């Protein structure tokens, strides 16, 4: 990670959980340093990926050998990385994968 201890990612605001300290950035990818409540609770430390401005998400969890890809095109998410659509998708996928 190139951002070290700087809080980063798209979770700085309180309305999105203020989880910026849980993320770092490498070249073109966000890295989860520590899982947190909400949409990252089912992901492992070291999960990496990126969200698109229009809501598309791609996250790779090497420890669980899982790849989450959410393909949507919506302009009205206030924060596509912390959207309820992403959280519902990841919860459903994790439940299906680890029954």
BALO-702110 format. One record per atom (N, C-alpha, C, O): residue in three letters; chain; atom name; z negated, x negated, y. Coordinates in Angstrom, 2 decimals. Example, Ala and Ser with C-alpha at 12.3 -4.5 7.8 and 13.67 -1.06 7.14 Angstrom:
<sites>
{Ala A N {-7.80 -13.19 -5.69}}
{Ala A CA {-7.80 -12.30 -4.50}}
{Ala A C {-7.80 -13.20 -3.30}}
{Ala A O {-8.46 -14.24 -3.32}}
{Ser A N {-7.08 -12.85 -2.25}}
{Ser A CA {-7.14 -13.67 -1.06}}
{Ser A C {-7.87 -12.90 0.03}}
{Ser A O {-8.04 -13.41 1.14}}
</sites>
This chain:
<sites>
{Unk A N {0.00 -0.83 -1.17}}
{Unk A CA {0.00 0.00 0.00}}
{Unk A C {0.00 -0.88 1.24}}
{Unk A O {-0.69 -1.89 1.30}}
{Unk A N {0.77 -0.47 2.19}}
{Unk A CA {0.90 -1.26 3.41}}
{Unk A C {-0.01 -0.79 4.54}}
{Unk A O {-0.14 -1.49 5.54}}
{Unk A N {-0.62 0.37 4.39}}
{Unk A CA {-1.43 0.91 5.48}}
{Unk A C {-2.91 0.57 5.36}}
{Unk A O {-3.69 0.91 6.25}}
{Unk A N {-3.31 -0.08 4.29}}
{Unk A CA {-4.69 -0.50 4.13}}
{Unk A C {-5.67 0.65 4.26}}
{Unk A O {-5.51 1.67 3.60}}
{Unk A N {-6.68 0.50 5.10}}
{Unk A CA {-7.71 1.51 5.26}}
{Unk A C {-7.43 2.56 6.33}}
{Unk A O {-8.28 3.39 6.61}}
{Unk A N {-6.24 2.52 6.94}}
{Unk A CA {-5.91 3.52 7.96}}
{Unk A C {-5.80 4.90 7.33}}
{Unk A O {-5.10 5.06 6.33}}
{Unk A N {-6.45 5.90 7.90}}
{Unk A CA {-6.24 7.26 7.40}}
{Unk A C {-4.81 7.67 7.70}}
{Unk A O {-4.36 7.56 8.84}}
{Unk A N {-4.09 8.14 6.71}}
{Unk A CA {-2.69 8.49 6.94}}
{Unk A C {-2.30 9.67 6.06}}
{Unk A O {-3.15 10.32 5.45}}
{Unk A N {-1.05 9.93 5.99}}
{Unk A CA {-0.59 11.12 5.29}}
{Unk A C {-0.59 12.28 6.27}}
{Unk A O {-0.77 12.08 7.47}}
{Unk A N {-0.39 13.46 5.77}}
{Unk A CA {-0.26 14.63 6.62}}
{Unk A C {-1.50 15.51 6.56}}
{Unk A O {-1.41 16.72 6.77}}
{Unk A N {-2.65 14.91 6.27}}
{Unk A CA {-3.88 15.67 6.09}}
{Unk A C {-4.93 15.31 7.14}}
{Unk A O {-6.12 15.44 6.88}}
{Unk A N {-4.51 14.88 8.30}}
{Unk A CA {-5.46 14.45 9.33}}
{Unk A C {-6.22 15.63 9.93}}
{Unk A O {-7.40 15.50 10.26}}
{Unk A N {-5.55 16.75 10.08}}
{Unk A CA {-6.18 17.90 10.74}}
{Unk A C {-7.21 18.57 9.84}}
{Unk A O {-7.07 18.60 8.62}}
{Unk A N {-8.23 19.09 10.46}}
{Unk A CA {-9.29 19.79 9.74}}
{Unk A C {-8.74 20.98 8.96}}
{Unk A O {-9.20 21.26 7.85}}
{Unk A N {-7.76 21.67 9.52}}
{Unk A CA {-7.19 22.85 8.85}}
{Unk A C {-6.52 22.49 7.52}}
{Unk A O {-6.34 23.36 6.67}}
{Unk A N {-6.15 21.21 7.32}}
{Unk A CA {-5.56 20.76 6.07}}
{Unk A C {-6.53 19.93 5.25}}
{Unk A O {-6.12 19.23 4.32}}
{Unk A N {-7.82 19.99 5.58}}
{Unk A CA {-8.84 19.33 4.79}}
{Unk A C {-9.27 17.96 5.28}}
{Unk A O {-10.19 17.37 4.71}}
{Unk A N {-8.63 17.42 6.30}}
{Unk A CA {-8.97 16.09 6.83}}
{Unk A C {-9.05 15.04 5.72}}
{Unk A O {-9.99 14.24 5.68}}
{Unk A N {-8.09 15.05 4.81}}
{Unk A CA {-8.10 14.14 3.66}}
{Unk A C {-7.27 12.88 3.89}}
{Unk A O {-6.90 12.21 2.92}}
{Unk A N {-6.97 12.52 5.14}}
{Unk A CA {-6.14 11.35 5.42}}
{Unk A C {-6.66 10.07 4.82}}
{Unk A O {-5.87 9.20 4.45}}
{Unk A N {-7.97 9.92 4.70}}
{Unk A CA {-8.56 8.70 4.11}}
{Unk A C {-8.23 8.57 2.63}}
{Unk A O {-8.36 7.49 2.06}}
{Unk A N {-7.79 9.66 2.00}}
{Unk A CA {-7.48 9.65 0.58}}
{Unk A C {-6.07 9.15 0.28}}
{Unk A O {-5.69 9.05 -0.89}}
{Unk A N {-5.29 8.84 1.32}}
{Unk A CA {-3.89 8.45 1.14}}
{Unk A C {-3.58 7.14 1.82}}
{Unk A O {-4.26 6.74 2.77}}
{Unk A N {-2.56 6.47 1.34}}
{Unk A CA {-1.99 5.30 1.97}}
{Unk A C {-0.48 5.41 1.88}}
{Unk A O {0.05 6.27 1.18}}
{Unk A N {0.21 4.54 2.59}}
{Unk A CA {1.67 4.55 2.56}}
{Unk A C {2.20 3.20 2.16}}
{Unk A O {1.75 2.16 2.65}}
{Unk A N {3.16 3.22 1.26}}
{Unk A CA {3.94 2.05 0.90}}
{Unk A C {5.29 2.21 1.58}}
{Unk A O {5.39 2.87 2.61}}
{Unk A N {6.31 1.62 1.03}}
{Unk A CA {7.64 1.75 1.60}}
{Unk A C {8.24 3.07 1.14}}
{Unk A O {8.71 3.19 0.01}}
{Unk A N {8.22 4.06 2.03}}
{Unk A CA {8.85 5.35 1.76}}
{Unk A C {8.09 6.30 0.86}}
{Unk A O {8.62 7.35 0.51}}
{Unk A N {6.88 5.97 0.46}}
{Unk A CA {6.13 6.86 -0.43}}
{Unk A C {4.65 6.89 -0.03}}
{Unk A O {4.07 5.88 0.37}}
{Unk A N {4.09 8.04 -0.15}}
{Unk A CA {2.67 8.24 0.07}}
{Unk A C {1.95 7.99 -1.26}}
{Unk A O {2.44 8.39 -2.31}}
{Unk A N {0.81 7.34 -1.22}}
{Unk A CA {0.06 7.02 -2.43}}
{Unk A C {-1.33 7.65 -2.34}}
{Unk A O {-2.03 7.49 -1.34}}
{Unk A N {-1.71 8.36 -3.38}}
{Unk A CA {-3.04 8.97 -3.44}}
{Unk A C {-4.05 7.92 -3.87}}
{Unk A O {-4.00 7.41 -4.99}}
{Unk A N {-4.97 7.59 -2.96}}
{Unk A CA {-6.00 6.60 -3.27}}
{Unk A C {-7.17 7.24 -4.01}}
{Unk A O {-7.81 6.60 -4.85}}
{Unk A N {-7.44 8.50 -3.69}}
{Unk A CA {-8.56 9.19 -4.32}}
{Unk A C {-8.28 10.69 -4.33}}
{Unk A O {-8.05 11.28 -3.27}}
{Unk A N {-8.30 11.33 -5.51}}
{Unk A CA {-8.09 12.79 -5.56}}
{Unk A C {-9.14 13.52 -4.73}}
{Unk A O {-10.25 13.02 -4.52}}
{Unk A N {-8.79 14.70 -4.26}}
{Unk A CA {-9.69 15.51 -3.45}}
{Unk A C {-9.48 16.97 -3.79}}
{Unk A O {-8.52 17.33 -4.47}}
{Unk A N {-10.38 17.80 -3.32}}
{Unk A CA {-10.27 19.24 -3.56}}
{Unk A C {-8.96 19.77 -2.99}}
{Unk A O {-8.40 19.20 -2.05}}
{Unk A N {-8.49 20.85 -3.57}}
{Unk A CA {-7.24 21.43 -3.13}}
{Unk A C {-6.09 20.93 -3.98}}
{Unk A O {-6.22 20.79 -5.19}}
{Unk A N {-4.97 20.66 -3.34}}
{Unk A CA {-3.77 20.37 -4.12}}
{Unk A C {-3.74 19.01 -4.78}}
{Unk A O {-2.84 18.76 -5.57}}
{Unk A N {-4.67 18.13 -4.50}}
{Unk A CA {-4.68 16.82 -5.17}}
{Unk A C {-5.72 16.73 -6.28}}
{Unk A O {-5.85 15.67 -6.90}}
{Unk A N {-6.45 17.80 -6.55}}
{Unk A CA {-7.52 17.70 -7.54}}
{Unk A C {-6.99 17.46 -8.95}}
{Unk A O {-7.71 16.91 -9.79}}
{Unk A N {-5.74 17.86 -9.24}}
{Unk A CA {-5.21 17.66 -10.59}}
{Unk A C {-4.43 16.36 -10.72}}
{Unk A O {-3.93 16.04 -11.80}}
{Unk A N {-4.31 15.60 -9.63}}
{Unk A CA {-3.55 14.35 -9.65}}
{Unk A C {-4.48 13.16 -9.87}}
{Unk A O {-5.68 13.24 -9.60}}
{Unk A N {-3.92 12.07 -10.36}}
{Unk A CA {-4.69 10.85 -10.63}}
{Unk A C {-4.57 9.88 -9.45}}
{Unk A O {-3.61 9.93 -8.68}}
{Unk A N {-5.55 8.99 -9.34}}
{Unk A CA {-5.46 7.89 -8.39}}
{Unk A C {-4.17 7.12 -8.69}}
{Unk A O {-3.87 6.84 -9.85}}
{Unk A N {-3.43 6.79 -7.66}}
{Unk A CA {-2.17 6.07 -7.84}}
{Unk A C {-0.95 6.96 -7.89}}
{Unk A O {0.17 6.47 -7.93}}
{Unk A N {-1.15 8.28 -7.88}}
{Unk A CA {-0.01 9.20 -7.82}}
{Unk A C {0.72 8.93 -6.51}}
{Unk A O {0.09 8.73 -5.47}}
{Unk A N {2.04 8.93 -6.57}}
{Unk A CA {2.81 8.66 -5.36}}
{Unk A C {3.97 9.63 -5.23}}
{Unk A O {4.45 10.19 -6.21}}
{Unk A N {4.41 9.81 -4.01}}
{Unk A CA {5.53 10.70 -3.76}}
{Unk A C {5.70 10.95 -2.28}}
{Unk A O {5.25 10.18 -1.44}}
{Unk A N {6.38 12.05 -1.99}}
{Unk A CA {6.69 12.35 -0.60}}
{Unk A C {7.09 13.80 -0.48}}
{Unk A O {7.71 14.36 -1.39}}
{Unk A N {6.73 14.40 0.63}}
{Unk A CA {7.16 15.76 0.93}}
{Unk A C {8.24 15.75 1.99}}
{Unk A O {8.27 14.89 2.87}}
{Unk A N {9.13 16.71 1.90}}
{Unk A CA {10.23 16.85 2.83}}
{Unk A C {9.85 17.82 3.94}}
{Unk A O {8.97 18.66 3.76}}
{Unk A N {10.47 17.70 5.07}}
{Unk A CA {10.19 18.58 6.21}}
{Unk A C {10.45 20.06 5.90}}
{Unk A O {9.88 20.93 6.55}}
{Unk A N {11.30 20.34 4.92}}
{Unk A CA {11.65 21.73 4.59}}
{Unk A C {10.90 22.22 3.35}}
{Unk A O {11.25 23.26 2.80}}
{Unk A N {9.88 21.51 2.91}}
{Unk A CA {9.02 22.00 1.85}}
{Unk A C {9.21 21.40 0.48}}
{Unk A O {8.33 21.54 -0.37}}
{Unk A N {10.32 20.72 0.23}}
{Unk A CA {10.55 20.09 -1.06}}
{Unk A C {9.51 19.00 -1.28}}
{Unk A O {9.16 18.27 -0.35}}
{Unk A N {9.01 18.88 -2.50}}
{Unk A CA {7.98 17.89 -2.85}}
{Unk A C {8.38 17.17 -4.13}}
{Unk A O {8.97 17.77 -5.03}}
{Unk A N {8.06 15.89 -4.21}}
{Unk A CA {8.22 15.12 -5.45}}
{Unk A C {7.04 14.16 -5.55}}
{Unk A O {6.84 13.33 -4.67}}
{Unk A N {6.26 14.28 -6.62}}
{Unk A CA {5.08 13.44 -6.83}}
{Unk A C {5.08 12.95 -8.27}}
{Unk A O {5.34 13.72 -9.19}}
{Unk A N {4.79 11.67 -8.45}}
{Unk A CA {4.78 11.04 -9.78}}
{Unk A C {3.36 10.58 -10.07}}
{Unk A O {2.76 9.82 -9.31}}
{Unk A N {2.82 11.05 -11.20}}
{Unk A CA {1.47 10.68 -11.64}}
{Unk A C {1.63 9.78 -12.87}}
{Unk A O {1.74 10.28 -13.99}}
{Unk A N {1.64 8.45 -12.66}}
{Unk A CA {1.86 7.53 -13.79}}
{Unk A C {0.78 7.60 -14.87}}
{Unk A O {1.08 7.40 -16.04}}
{Unk A N {-0.46 7.87 -14.49}}
{Unk A CA {-1.54 7.91 -15.49}}
{Unk A C {-1.39 9.08 -16.45}}
{Unk A O {-1.68 8.96 -17.64}}
{Unk A N {-0.95 10.21 -15.93}}
{Unk A CA {-0.76 11.40 -16.77}}
{Unk A C {0.67 11.54 -17.28}}
{Unk A O {1.00 12.48 -18.00}}
{Unk A N {1.52 10.59 -16.89}}
{Unk A CA {2.93 10.62 -17.27}}
{Unk A C {3.57 11.96 -16.91}}
{Unk A O {4.24 12.58 -17.72}}
{Unk A N {3.34 12.37 -15.67}}
{Unk A CA {3.87 13.66 -15.19}}
{Unk A C {4.59 13.46 -13.87}}
{Unk A O {4.19 12.65 -13.03}}
{Unk A N {5.65 14.22 -13.69}}
{Unk A CA {6.40 14.24 -12.44}}
{Unk A C {6.46 15.68 -11.98}}
{Unk A O {6.89 16.57 -12.72}}
{Unk A N {6.04 15.91 -10.74}}
{Unk A CA {6.07 17.25 -10.15}}
{Unk A C {7.21 17.28 -9.13}}
{Unk A O {7.22 16.47 -8.20}}
{Unk A N {8.15 18.19 -9.29}}
{Unk A CA {9.24 18.34 -8.33}}
{Unk A C {9.31 19.81 -7.95}}
{Unk A O {9.53 20.67 -8.80}}
{Unk A N {9.13 20.09 -6.69}}
{Unk A CA {9.18 21.44 -6.16}}
{Unk A C {10.36 21.51 -5.20}}
{Unk A O {10.37 20.83 -4.17}}
{Unk A N {11.35 22.31 -5.54}}
{Unk A CA {12.56 22.42 -4.72}}
{Unk A C {12.54 23.73 -3.94}}
{Unk A O {12.78 24.80 -4.51}}
{Unk A N {12.26 23.65 -2.67}}
{Unk A CA {12.30 24.80 -1.78}}
{Unk A C {12.95 24.37 -0.47}}
{Unk A O {13.02 23.18 -0.17}}
{Unk A N {13.41 25.32 0.29}}
{Unk A CA {13.96 25.06 1.61}}
{Unk A C {13.38 26.10 2.56}}
{Unk A O {13.95 27.18 2.73}}
{Unk A N {12.25 25.78 3.18}}
{Unk A CA {11.59 26.70 4.11}}
{Unk A C {11.16 25.92 5.35}}
{Unk A O {10.59 24.84 5.25}}
{Unk A N {11.44 26.48 6.49}}
{Unk A CA {11.10 25.81 7.74}}
{Unk A C {9.77 26.28 8.31}}
{Unk A O {9.32 25.72 9.31}}
{Unk A N {9.14 27.26 7.71}}
{Unk A CA {7.95 27.83 8.34}}
{Unk A C {6.63 27.38 7.72}}
{Unk A O {5.61 28.03 7.94}}
{Unk A N {6.61 26.30 6.95}}
{Unk A CA {5.35 25.74 6.48}}
{Unk A C {4.75 24.93 7.62}}
{Unk A O {5.42 24.05 8.16}}
{Unk A N {3.49 25.19 8.01}}
{Unk A CA {2.90 24.35 9.06}}
{Unk A C {2.69 22.91 8.58}}
{Unk A O {2.67 21.99 9.40}}
{Unk A N {2.55 22.71 7.28}}
{Unk A CA {2.40 21.39 6.68}}
{Unk A C {2.88 21.51 5.24}}
{Unk A O {2.14 21.99 4.39}}
{Unk A N {4.11 21.09 4.97}}
{Unk A CA {4.66 21.29 3.62}}
{Unk A C {3.88 20.53 2.55}}
{Unk A O {3.83 20.97 1.41}}
{Unk A N {3.26 19.39 2.91}}
{Unk A CA {2.47 18.64 1.93}}
{Unk A C {1.20 19.39 1.53}}
{Unk A O {0.70 19.21 0.42}}
{Unk A N {0.68 20.22 2.42}}
{Unk A CA {-0.55 20.96 2.13}}
{Unk A C {-0.30 22.46 2.02}}
{Unk A O {-1.20 23.25 2.25}}
{Unk A N {0.92 22.85 1.68}}
{Unk A CA {1.25 24.28 1.63}}
{Unk A C {0.63 24.96 0.42}}
{Unk A O {0.42 24.33 -0.61}}
{Unk A N {0.32 26.25 0.56}}
{Unk A CA {-0.19 27.01 -0.58}}
{Unk A C {0.85 27.11 -1.71}}
{Unk A O {0.47 27.25 -2.87}}
{Unk A N {2.13 27.03 -1.38}}
{Unk A CA {3.18 27.07 -2.41}}
{Unk A C {3.09 25.82 -3.27}}
{Unk A O {3.17 25.90 -4.50}}
{Unk A N {2.92 24.65 -2.65}}
{Unk A CA {2.78 23.41 -3.42}}
{Unk A C {1.53 23.45 -4.29}}
{Unk A O {1.57 23.07 -5.46}}
{Unk A N {0.43 23.90 -3.73}}
{Unk A CA {-0.82 23.95 -4.50}}
{Unk A C {-0.68 24.88 -5.70}}
{Unk A O {-1.11 24.52 -6.80}}
{Unk A N {-0.11 26.06 -5.52}}
{Unk A CA {0.07 27.01 -6.63}}
{Unk A C {1.00 26.41 -7.69}}
{Unk A O {0.73 26.55 -8.89}}
{Unk A N {2.08 25.76 -7.27}}
{Unk A CA {3.01 25.13 -8.21}}
{Unk A C {2.32 24.05 -9.03}}
{Unk A O {2.43 24.03 -10.25}}
{Unk A N {1.61 23.14 -8.35}}
{Unk A CA {0.95 22.05 -9.08}}
{Unk A C {-0.14 22.56 -10.01}}
{Unk A O {-0.30 22.03 -11.11}}
{Unk A N {-0.89 23.56 -9.59}}
{Unk A CA {-1.93 24.13 -10.47}}
{Unk A C {-1.29 24.74 -11.71}}
{Unk A O {-1.78 24.55 -12.82}}
{Unk A N {-0.20 25.48 -11.53}}
{Unk A CA {0.48 26.10 -12.68}}
{Unk A C {1.06 25.04 -13.60}}
{Unk A O {0.95 25.15 -14.82}}
{Unk A N {1.67 24.01 -13.03}}
{Unk A CA {2.26 22.94 -13.84}}
{Unk A C {1.18 22.18 -14.61}}
{Unk A O {1.35 21.91 -15.80}}
{Unk A N {0.07 21.84 -13.95}}
{Unk A CA {-1.01 21.12 -14.62}}
{Unk A C {-1.61 21.96 -15.74}}
{Unk A O {-1.92 21.44 -16.81}}
{Unk A N {-1.77 23.24 -15.50}}
{Unk A CA {-2.32 24.14 -16.52}}
{Unk A C {-1.38 24.19 -17.74}}
{Unk A O {-1.84 24.18 -18.88}}
{Unk A N {-0.09 24.26 -17.48}}
{Unk A CA {0.89 24.32 -18.58}}
{Unk A C {0.97 23.00 -19.34}}
{Unk A O {1.14 22.99 -20.56}}
{Unk A N {0.84 21.90 -18.64}}
{Unk A CA {0.95 20.57 -19.28}}
{Unk A C {-0.28 20.18 -20.09}}
{Unk A O {-0.15 19.53 -21.13}}
{Unk A N {-1.47 20.59 -19.63}}
{Unk A CA {-2.70 20.14 -20.29}}
{Unk A C {-3.52 21.31 -20.79}}
{Unk A O {-4.69 21.45 -20.43}}
{Unk A N {-2.92 22.13 -21.62}}
{Unk A CA {-3.62 23.27 -22.23}}
{Unk A C {-4.64 22.80 -23.23}}
{Unk A O {-5.34 23.61 -23.84}}
</sites>
